[in-house]
Amino acid sequence: MKIDILTLFPKMFKPILNESIIKRAQEKGLVSIKVHNLRDWAKDKYKTVDDTPYGGGAGMILKVDVIDQALANLRSKCSNCSKCSKRNSNKRSDSTIPTYRTILLTPKGKKFNQKMAKTLTQYSNLLLICGHYGGFDERIRQLVDMEISIGDFVLTGGEIPAMTIIDTVTRLIPGVINPDSLKNESHTKKGYKQYPQYTRPEKYRLKGIKIKKPLSVIPKILLSGNHAKIQSWRGKISKNVKH
């Protein structure tokens, strides 16, 4: 999979792209992540990417012409550009689903979840557009396949939502993480939350708060070595775990 990021602040992505699982996934060639500075497509010497909104109001609005030019250039490099042009249709069969997906990160978008992350892994190329300042020129919405929000709140820009999507999607790409580590995670099935887990020591007295007795592993069946009963308990408790 290839992931392109269109942003005004490329340096924000260095920490997440150069550490842990995402770094290893790139080194293995399982995902290629490219960060692009939106200002590279600005037309004037000042690299202007925003302007005041028609009708007045606070804040600056990202310009449609700059983003349109950036998207046109990035899409032209896609080997499946003929398929990429077939956007915004929900009536095609699985065999005709385009391999390219352009995503606008906005508070008005569809709420991101694990099911959506899994769906996004079917595409070979994702292009994430990070907003900033006062918002987007409304016409930019016509240039994308979908709009995504990571929650009912407003962030300074779309960079953190982009990082969230990159992390969530990358770990689901085959070969990035052992499949056995993924199958019992929270949200792998509707309403499913991962069961409680413990490790050594069996009993431990917390130092940060005052508790008279040491905390123990609960239930004791986890110490029994009876894997059938342990799996049965885990299956039952996962349906009732509250986070």
TIBAZA-270663 format. One record per residue (C-alpha): residue number from 1; residue in three letters; z negated, y, x negated. Coordinates in nm, 2 decimals. Each point is the difference from the previous one (the first is absolute). Last residue first. Example, Ala and Ser with C-alpha at 12.3 -4.5 7.8 and 13.67 -1.06 7.14 Angstrom:
TIBAZA-270663
<kolmi: 2&zagu: SER&Z: -0.71&Y: -0.11&X: -1.37>
<kolmi: 1&zagu: ALA&Z: -0.07&Y: -0.34&X: 0.14>
This chain:
TIBAZA-270663
<kolmi: 243&zagu: HIS&Z: -2.86&Y: 0.07&X: 1.40>
<kolmi: 242&zagu: LYS&Z: -0.11&Y: -0.25&X: 0.27>
<kolmi: 241&zagu: VAL&Z: 0.04&Y: -0.37&X: -0.07>
<kolmi: 240&zagu: ASN&Z: 0.03&Y: -0.20&X: 0.32>
<kolmi: 239&zagu: LYS&Z: 0.33&Y: -0.19&X: -0.03>
<kolmi: 238&zagu: SER&Z: -0.07&Y: -0.05&X: -0.37>
<kolmi: 237&zagu: ILE&Z: -0.33&Y: -0.17&X: 0.07>
<kolmi: 236&zagu: LYS&Z: 0.16&Y: -0.30&X: 0.18>
<kolmi: 235&zagu: GLY&Z: 0.26&Y: -0.07&X: -0.27>
<kolmi: 234&zagu: ARG&Z: -0.25&Y: 0.04&X: -0.28>
<kolmi: 233&zagu: TRP&Z: -0.24&Y: -0.23&X: 0.16>
<kolmi: 232&zagu: SER&Z: 0.26&Y: -0.27&X: 0.04>
<kolmi: 231&zagu: GLN&Z: 0.12&Y: 0.05&X: -0.36>
<kolmi: 230&zagu: ILE&Z: -0.36&Y: -0.05&X: -0.12>
<kolmi: 229&zagu: LYS&Z: -0.05&Y: -0.30&X: 0.21>
<kolmi: 228&zagu: ALA&Z: 0.31&Y: -0.17&X: -0.14>
<kolmi: 227&zagu: HIS&Z: -0.08&Y: 0.11&X: -0.35>
<kolmi: 226&zagu: ASN&Z: -0.35&Y: -0.16&X: -0.01>
<kolmi: 225&zagu: GLY&Z: -0.12&Y: 0.13&X: -0.34>
<kolmi: 224&zagu: SER&Z: -0.33&Y: 0.09&X: 0.16>
<kolmi: 223&zagu: LEU&Z: -0.04&Y: 0.35&X: -0.14>
<kolmi: 222&zagu: LEU&Z: 0.22&Y: 0.17&X: 0.26>
<kolmi: 221&zagu: ILE&Z: -0.19&Y: -0.19&X: 0.26>
<kolmi: 220&zagu: LYS&Z: -0.30&Y: 0.21&X: -0.09>
<kolmi: 219&zagu: PRO&Z: 0.12&Y: 0.28&X: 0.22>
<kolmi: 218&zagu: ILE&Z: -0.06&Y: 0.25&X: -0.14>
<kolmi: 217&zagu: VAL&Z: -0.04&Y: 0.04&X: -0.38>
<kolmi: 216&zagu: SER&Z: -0.34&Y: 0.16&X: -0.06>
<kolmi: 215&zagu: LEU&Z: -0.13&Y: 0.35&X: -0.03>
<kolmi: 214&zagu: PRO&Z: -0.33&Y: 0.04&X: -0.19>
<kolmi: 213&zagu: LYS&Z: -0.30&Y: 0.08&X: 0.21>
<kolmi: 212&zagu: LYS&Z: -0.20&Y: 0.33&X: 0.02>
<kolmi: 211&zagu: ILE&Z: 0.31&Y: 0.23&X: 0.03>
<kolmi: 210&zagu: LYS&Z: -0.02&Y: 0.35&X: -0.16>
<kolmi: 209&zagu: ILE&Z: 0.35&Y: 0.13&X: -0.08>
<kolmi: 208&zagu: GLY&Z: 0.20&Y: 0.03&X: -0.32>
<kolmi: 207&zagu: LYS&Z: -0.16&Y: -0.29&X: -0.18>
<kolmi: 206&zagu: LEU&Z: 0.12&Y: -0.27&X: 0.24>
<kolmi: 205&zagu: ARG&Z: -0.18&Y: -0.34&X: -0.04>
<kolmi: 204&zagu: TYR&Z: 0.24&Y: -0.28&X: -0.05>
<kolmi: 203&zagu: LYS&Z: 0.01&Y: -0.36&X: 0.10>
<kolmi: 202&zagu: GLU&Z: 0.30&Y: -0.24&X: -0.05>
<kolmi: 201&zagu: PRO&Z: 0.10&Y: 0.19&X: -0.31>
<kolmi: 200&zagu: ARG&Z: 0.30&Y: -0.06&X: 0.01>
<kolmi: 199&zagu: THR&Z: 0.28&Y: 0.06&X: 0.26>
<kolmi: 198&zagu: TYR&Z: 0.02&Y: 0.09&X: 0.36>
<kolmi: 197&zagu: GLN&Z: 0.27&Y: 0.04&X: 0.27>
<kolmi: 196&zagu: PRO&Z: 0.00&Y: 0.12&X: 0.36>
<kolmi: 195&zagu: TYR&Z: 0.30&Y: -0.12&X: 0.21>
<kolmi: 194&zagu: GLN&Z: 0.33&Y: 0.20&X: 0.00>
<kolmi: 193&zagu: LYS&Z: 0.08&Y: 0.18&X: 0.32>
<kolmi: 192&zagu: TYR&Z: 0.26&Y: -0.13&X: 0.25>
<kolmi: 191&zagu: GLY&Z: 0.07&Y: 0.20&X: 0.32>
<kolmi: 190&zagu: LYS&Z: 0.38&Y: -0.07&X: -0.03>
<kolmi: 189&zagu: LYS&Z: 0.07&Y: -0.22&X: -0.30>
<kolmi: 188&zagu: THR&Z: 0.02&Y: 0.09&X: -0.37>
<kolmi: 187&zagu: HIS&Z: -0.21&Y: 0.30&X: 0.10>
<kolmi: 186&zagu: SER&Z: -0.29&Y: -0.09&X: -0.24>
<kolmi: 185&zagu: GLU&Z: 0.10&Y: -0.24&X: -0.28>
<kolmi: 184&zagu: ASN&Z: 0.01&Y: -0.38&X: 0.04>
<kolmi: 183&zagu: LYS&Z: 0.36&Y: -0.05&X: -0.09>
<kolmi: 182&zagu: LEU&Z: 0.03&Y: 0.24&X: -0.28>
<kolmi: 181&zagu: SER&Z: -0.19&Y: -0.16&X: -0.28>
<kolmi: 180&zagu: ASP&Z: 0.17&Y: -0.34&X: 0.07>
<kolmi: 179&zagu: PRO&Z: 0.34&Y: 0.18&X: -0.04>
<kolmi: 178&zagu: ASN&Z: -0.08&Y: 0.09&X: -0.36>
<kolmi: 177&zagu: ILE&Z: 0.08&Y: 0.37&X: -0.04>
<kolmi: 176&zagu: VAL&Z: 0.32&Y: 0.17&X: -0.13>
<kolmi: 175&zagu: GLY&Z: 0.22&Y: -0.30&X: 0.03>
<kolmi: 174&zagu: PRO&Z: 0.12&Y: 0.06&X: 0.36>
<kolmi: 173&zagu: ILE&Z: -0.03&Y: 0.38&X: 0.09>
<kolmi: 172&zagu: LEU&Z: -0.32&Y: 0.04&X: 0.20>
<kolmi: 171&zagu: ARG&Z: -0.19&Y: 0.18&X: -0.28>
<kolmi: 170&zagu: THR&Z: 0.28&Y: 0.25&X: -0.02>
<kolmi: 169&zagu: VAL&Z: -0.01&Y: 0.09&X: 0.37>
<kolmi: 168&zagu: THR&Z: -0.37&Y: 0.11&X: 0.01>
<kolmi: 167&zagu: ASP&Z: 0.00&Y: 0.18&X: -0.33>
<kolmi: 166&zagu: ILE&Z: 0.33&Y: 0.19&X: 0.07>
<kolmi: 165&zagu: ILE&Z: -0.11&Y: 0.08&X: 0.35>
<kolmi: 164&zagu: THR&Z: -0.33&Y: 0.15&X: -0.11>
<kolmi: 163&zagu: MET&Z: 0.16&Y: 0.19&X: -0.29>
<kolmi: 162&zagu: ALA&Z: 0.25&Y: 0.15&X: 0.25>
<kolmi: 161&zagu: PRO&Z: -0.29&Y: 0.10&X: 0.23>
<kolmi: 160&zagu: ILE&Z: -0.17&Y: 0.17&X: -0.31>
<kolmi: 159&zagu: GLU&Z: 0.32&Y: 0.19&X: -0.09>
<kolmi: 158&zagu: GLY&Z: 0.08&Y: 0.12&X: 0.35>
<kolmi: 157&zagu: GLY&Z: -0.17&Y: 0.34&X: -0.04>
<kolmi: 156&zagu: THR&Z: -0.32&Y: 0.20&X: 0.05>
<kolmi: 155&zagu: LEU&Z: -0.12&Y: -0.27&X: 0.24>
<kolmi: 154&zagu: VAL&Z: -0.04&Y: 0.02&X: 0.38>
<kolmi: 153&zagu: PHE&Z: -0.19&Y: -0.25&X: 0.21>
<kolmi: 152&zagu: ASP&Z: 0.08&Y: -0.27&X: 0.26>
<kolmi: 151&zagu: GLY&Z: 0.09&Y: -0.26&X: -0.25>
<kolmi: 150&zagu: ILE&Z: 0.25&Y: -0.15&X: -0.25>
<kolmi: 149&zagu: SER&Z: 0.30&Y: 0.17&X: 0.17>
<kolmi: 148&zagu: ILE&Z: 0.36&Y: -0.13&X: -0.02>
<kolmi: 147&zagu: GLU&Z: 0.33&Y: 0.14&X: 0.12>
<kolmi: 146&zagu: MET&Z: 0.31&Y: -0.22&X: 0.02>
<kolmi: 145&zagu: ASP&Z: 0.37&Y: -0.03&X: -0.09>
<kolmi: 144&zagu: VAL&Z: 0.03&Y: 0.35&X: -0.15>
<kolmi: 143&zagu: LEU&Z: 0.26&Y: 0.28&X: 0.00>
<kolmi: 142&zagu: GLN&Z: -0.04&Y: 0.11&X: 0.36>
<kolmi: 141&zagu: ARG&Z: -0.37&Y: 0.08&X: -0.07>
<kolmi: 140&zagu: ILE&Z: 0.12&Y: 0.25&X: -0.26>
<kolmi: 139&zagu: ARG&Z: 0.12&Y: 0.22&X: 0.29>
<kolmi: 138&zagu: GLU&Z: -0.36&Y: 0.10&X: 0.08>
<kolmi: 137&zagu: ASP&Z: -0.03&Y: 0.20&X: -0.32>
<kolmi: 136&zagu: PHE&Z: -0.30&Y: -0.17&X: -0.15>
<kolmi: 135&zagu: GLY&Z: -0.37&Y: 0.09&X: -0.03>
<kolmi: 134&zagu: GLY&Z: -0.22&Y: 0.29&X: -0.10>
<kolmi: 133&zagu: TYR&Z: -0.04&Y: -0.08&X: -0.37>
<kolmi: 132&zagu: HIS&Z: 0.09&Y: -0.36&X: -0.10>
<kolmi: 131&zagu: GLY&Z: 0.20&Y: -0.29&X: 0.11>
<kolmi: 130&zagu: CYS&Z: 0.05&Y: -0.33&X: -0.19>
<kolmi: 129&zagu: ILE&Z: 0.33&Y: -0.18&X: 0.08>
<kolmi: 128&zagu: LEU&Z: -0.01&Y: -0.38&X: -0.07>
<kolmi: 127&zagu: LEU&Z: 0.32&Y: -0.18&X: -0.08>
<kolmi: 126&zagu: LEU&Z: -0.03&Y: -0.38&X: 0.04>
<kolmi: 125&zagu: ASN&Z: 0.26&Y: -0.24&X: -0.15>
<kolmi: 124&zagu: SER&Z: 0.03&Y: -0.38&X: 0.03>
<kolmi: 123&zagu: TYR&Z: -0.13&Y: -0.01&X: 0.35>
<kolmi: 122&zagu: GLN&Z: -0.18&Y: -0.30&X: 0.14>
<kolmi: 121&zagu: THR&Z: -0.33&Y: 0.12&X: -0.16>
<kolmi: 120&zagu: LEU&Z: -0.01&Y: 0.28&X: 0.26>
<kolmi: 119&zagu: THR&Z: -0.09&Y: -0.25&X: 0.28>
<kolmi: 118&zagu: LYS&Z: -0.31&Y: -0.12&X: -0.19>
<kolmi: 117&zagu: ALA&Z: -0.12&Y: 0.36&X: -0.04>
<kolmi: 116&zagu: MET&Z: 0.06&Y: 0.06&X: 0.38>
<kolmi: 115&zagu: LYS&Z: -0.21&Y: -0.30&X: 0.08>
<kolmi: 114&zagu: GLN&Z: -0.27&Y: 0.12&X: -0.24>
<kolmi: 113&zagu: ASN&Z: -0.03&Y: 0.34&X: 0.17>
<kolmi: 112&zagu: PHE&Z: 0.15&Y: 0.35&X: -0.01>
<kolmi: 111&zagu: LYS&Z: -0.03&Y: 0.21&X: 0.31>
<kolmi: 110&zagu: LYS&Z: 0.34&Y: 0.13&X: 0.12>
<kolmi: 109&zagu: GLY&Z: 0.08&Y: 0.35&X: -0.12>
<kolmi: 108&zagu: LYS&Z: -0.13&Y: 0.34&X: 0.12>
<kolmi: 107&zagu: PRO&Z: -0.24&Y: 0.03&X: -0.30>
<kolmi: 106&zagu: THR&Z: 0.31&Y: -0.01&X: -0.22>
<kolmi: 105&zagu: LEU&Z: 0.15&Y: -0.22&X: -0.27>
<kolmi: 104&zagu: LEU&Z: 0.37&Y: -0.03&X: 0.05>
<kolmi: 103&zagu: ILE&Z: 0.15&Y: -0.34&X: -0.08>
<kolmi: 102&zagu: THR&Z: 0.35&Y: -0.09&X: -0.10>
<kolmi: 101&zagu: ARG&Z: 0.07&Y: -0.37&X: 0.02>
<kolmi: 100&zagu: TYR&Z: 0.28&Y: -0.18&X: -0.19>
<kolmi: 99&zagu: THR&Z: 0.08&Y: -0.38&X: 0.03>
<kolmi: 98&zagu: PRO&Z: 0.17&Y: 0.06&X: 0.34>
<kolmi: 97&zagu: ILE&Z: -0.08&Y: -0.25&X: 0.28>
<kolmi: 96&zagu: THR&Z: 0.33&Y: -0.17&X: 0.08>
<kolmi: 95&zagu: SER&Z: -0.11&Y: -0.37&X: -0.02>
<kolmi: 94&zagu: ASP&Z: -0.32&Y: 0.07&X: 0.20>
<kolmi: 93&zagu: SER&Z: 0.21&Y: 0.11&X: 0.30>
<kolmi: 92&zagu: ARG&Z: 0.06&Y: 0.36&X: 0.09>
<kolmi: 91&zagu: LYS&Z: -0.14&Y: 0.18&X: 0.30>
<kolmi: 90&zagu: ASN&Z: -0.27&Y: 0.22&X: -0.15>
<kolmi: 89&zagu: SER&Z: 0.24&Y: 0.25&X: -0.15>
<kolmi: 88&zagu: ASN&Z: -0.12&Y: 0.30&X: -0.20>
<kolmi: 87&zagu: ARG&Z: 0.22&Y: -0.06&X: -0.31>
<kolmi: 86&zagu: LYS&Z: 0.33&Y: -0.16&X: -0.08>
<kolmi: 85&zagu: SER&Z: 0.07&Y: 0.22&X: -0.29>
<kolmi: 84&zagu: CYS&Z: -0.20&Y: -0.22&X: -0.23>
<kolmi: 83&zagu: LYS&Z: 0.23&Y: -0.29&X: 0.06>
<kolmi: 82&zagu: SER&Z: 0.30&Y: 0.17&X: -0.16>
<kolmi: 81&zagu: CYS&Z: -0.24&Y: 0.13&X: -0.27>
<kolmi: 80&zagu: ASN&Z: -0.09&Y: -0.35&X: -0.11>
<kolmi: 79&zagu: SER&Z: 0.02&Y: 0.05&X: -0.38>
<kolmi: 78&zagu: CYS&Z: -0.22&Y: 0.31&X: 0.04>
<kolmi: 77&zagu: LYS&Z: 0.09&Y: 0.28&X: -0.24>
<kolmi: 76&zagu: SER&Z: 0.16&Y: 0.20&X: 0.28>
<kolmi: 75&zagu: ARG&Z: -0.33&Y: -0.02&X: 0.19>
<kolmi: 74&zagu: LEU&Z: -0.18&Y: 0.20&X: -0.27>
<kolmi: 73&zagu: ASN&Z: 0.26&Y: 0.28&X: 0.00>
<kolmi: 72&zagu: ALA&Z: 0.02&Y: 0.02&X: 0.38>
<kolmi: 71&zagu: LEU&Z: -0.38&Y: 0.00&X: 0.02>
<kolmi: 70&zagu: ALA&Z: -0.04&Y: 0.28&X: -0.25>
<kolmi: 69&zagu: GLN&Z: 0.27&Y: 0.21&X: 0.16>
<kolmi: 68&zagu: ASP&Z: -0.16&Y: -0.04&X: 0.35>
<kolmi: 67&zagu: ILE&Z: -0.34&Y: 0.09&X: -0.15>
<kolmi: 66&zagu: VAL&Z: 0.13&Y: 0.32&X: -0.14>
<kolmi: 65&zagu: ASP&Z: 0.20&Y: 0.10&X: 0.31>
<kolmi: 64&zagu: VAL&Z: -0.28&Y: -0.07&X: 0.24>
<kolmi: 63&zagu: LYS&Z: -0.25&Y: 0.24&X: -0.16>
<kolmi: 62&zagu: LEU&Z: -0.37&Y: -0.08&X: -0.02>
<kolmi: 61&zagu: ILE&Z: -0.19&Y: 0.25&X: 0.21>
<kolmi: 60&zagu: MET&Z: -0.25&Y: 0.26&X: -0.13>
<kolmi: 59&zagu: GLY&Z: -0.33&Y: 0.08&X: 0.17>
<kolmi: 58&zagu: ALA&Z: -0.12&Y: 0.21&X: 0.28>
<kolmi: 57&zagu: GLY&Z: 0.22&Y: 0.11&X: 0.29>
<kolmi: 56&zagu: GLY&Z: 0.32&Y: 0.19&X: 0.07>
<kolmi: 55&zagu: GLY&Z: 0.28&Y: -0.07&X: 0.24>
<kolmi: 54&zagu: TYR&Z: 0.22&Y: -0.17&X: -0.26>
<kolmi: 53&zagu: PRO&Z: -0.22&Y: -0.16&X: -0.26>
<kolmi: 52&zagu: THR&Z: -0.05&Y: 0.15&X: -0.35>
<kolmi: 51&zagu: ASP&Z: 0.18&Y: -0.19&X: -0.28>
<kolmi: 50&zagu: ASP&Z: -0.03&Y: -0.31&X: -0.22>
<kolmi: 49&zagu: VAL&Z: 0.17&Y: -0.18&X: -0.29>
<kolmi: 48&zagu: THR&Z: 0.08&Y: 0.29&X: -0.23>
<kolmi: 47&zagu: LYS&Z: 0.08&Y: -0.11&X: -0.35>
<kolmi: 46&zagu: TYR&Z: -0.02&Y: 0.36&X: -0.13>
<kolmi: 45&zagu: LYS&Z: 0.35&Y: -0.01&X: -0.14>
<kolmi: 44&zagu: ASP&Z: 0.15&Y: -0.09&X: 0.34>
<kolmi: 43&zagu: LYS&Z: 0.14&Y: -0.32&X: 0.15>
<kolmi: 42&zagu: ALA&Z: -0.31&Y: -0.23&X: 0.01>
<kolmi: 41&zagu: TRP&Z: 0.09&Y: -0.36&X: -0.06>
<kolmi: 40&zagu: ASP&Z: -0.22&Y: -0.06&X: -0.31>
<kolmi: 39&zagu: ARG&Z: -0.28&Y: 0.18&X: 0.20>
<kolmi: 38&zagu: LEU&Z: -0.05&Y: -0.32&X: 0.19>
<kolmi: 37&zagu: ASN&Z: -0.14&Y: -0.17&X: -0.31>
<kolmi: 36&zagu: HIS&Z: 0.09&Y: -0.38&X: 0.01>
<kolmi: 35&zagu: VAL&Z: -0.24&Y: -0.29&X: -0.06>
<kolmi: 34&zagu: LYS&Z: 0.15&Y: -0.34&X: -0.06>
<kolmi: 33&zagu: ILE&Z: -0.17&Y: -0.33&X: 0.07>
<kolmi: 32&zagu: SER&Z: 0.17&Y: -0.33&X: -0.08>
<kolmi: 31&zagu: VAL&Z: -0.16&Y: -0.31&X: 0.14>
<kolmi: 30&zagu: LEU&Z: -0.01&Y: -0.37&X: -0.09>
<kolmi: 29&zagu: GLY&Z: 0.12&Y: 0.08&X: -0.36>
<kolmi: 28&zagu: LYS&Z: -0.30&Y: -0.17&X: -0.16>
<kolmi: 27&zagu: GLU&Z: -0.10&Y: 0.33&X: -0.16>
<kolmi: 26&zagu: GLN&Z: 0.03&Y: 0.17&X: 0.34>
<kolmi: 25&zagu: ALA&Z: -0.23&Y: -0.25&X: 0.17>
<kolmi: 24&zagu: ARG&Z: -0.25&Y: 0.03&X: -0.29>
<kolmi: 23&zagu: LYS&Z: -0.02&Y: 0.38&X: 0.04>
<kolmi: 22&zagu: ILE&Z: -0.05&Y: -0.04&X: 0.38>
<kolmi: 21&zagu: ILE&Z: -0.27&Y: -0.26&X: -0.05>
<kolmi: 20&zagu: SER&Z: -0.22&Y: 0.21&X: -0.23>
<kolmi: 19&zagu: GLU&Z: 0.09&Y: 0.33&X: -0.15>
<kolmi: 18&zagu: ASN&Z: 0.31&Y: 0.21&X: -0.08>
<kolmi: 17&zagu: LEU&Z: 0.14&Y: 0.08&X: 0.34>
<kolmi: 16&zagu: ILE&Z: -0.33&Y: 0.11&X: 0.15>
<kolmi: 15&zagu: PRO&Z: -0.09&Y: 0.24&X: -0.28>
<kolmi: 14&zagu: LYS&Z: 0.35&Y: 0.14&X: -0.04>
<kolmi: 13&zagu: PHE&Z: 0.06&Y: 0.09&X: 0.36>
<kolmi: 12&zagu: MET&Z: -0.15&Y: 0.34&X: 0.01>
<kolmi: 11&zagu: LYS&Z: 0.23&Y: 0.11&X: -0.29>
<kolmi: 10&zagu: PRO&Z: 0.30&Y: 0.00&X: 0.23>
<kolmi: 9&zagu: PHE&Z: -0.13&Y: 0.30&X: 0.21>
<kolmi: 8&zagu: LEU&Z: 0.27&Y: 0.14&X: 0.21>
<kolmi: 7&zagu: THR&Z: 0.09&Y: -0.34&X: 0.14>
<kolmi: 6&zagu: LEU&Z: 0.29&Y: -0.24&X: 0.07>
<kolmi: 5&zagu: ILE&Z: -0.11&Y: -0.36&X: -0.07>
<kolmi: 4&zagu: ASP&Z: 0.24&Y: -0.28&X: -0.05>
<kolmi: 3&zagu: ILE&Z: -0.11&Y: -0.36&X: 0.04>
<kolmi: 2&zagu: LYS&Z: 0.22&Y: -0.29&X: -0.12>
<kolmi: 1&zagu: MET&Z: -0.07&Y: -0.36&X: 0.10>
